[in-house]
Amino acid sequence: MRGGGNMQGMMKQMQKMQKQMAEAQEELGTLKFEGSAGGGMVKVTVSGHKEVLDVVLDPSVVDPEDVEMLQDLLIVATNEAFKKAEEHANSTMGKFTKGLNLPGMF
């Protein structure tokens, strides 16, 4: 039965890669990414697992007469933070799928 050793070696490699991927994903969750808008008047911090962790508003941006502006600034800052987290995840996790043609994977 030729090639049995190769299959066993490949399985060990896959298990090692799975472990490394799990560790990288766990580490990703500990990282924080900040997005800001309005010249830093609105700051949103998210985790690598795309959870909003913190929102900081400069008091001067809280205008009861212009709630729409504040809403827009929150959206911009949040999207910027999520984009940074996504880019980092793609660069970190992409190394595991490099060379593998797996649709939908990072």
Secondary structure, DSSP 8 states (H G I E B T S, - for coil): -TTHHHHHHHHHHHHHHHHHHHHHHHHHHH-EEEEEETTTTEEEEEETTS-EEEEEE-GGG--TT-HHHHHHHHHHHHHHHHHHHHHHHHHHHHHHHTT---TT--
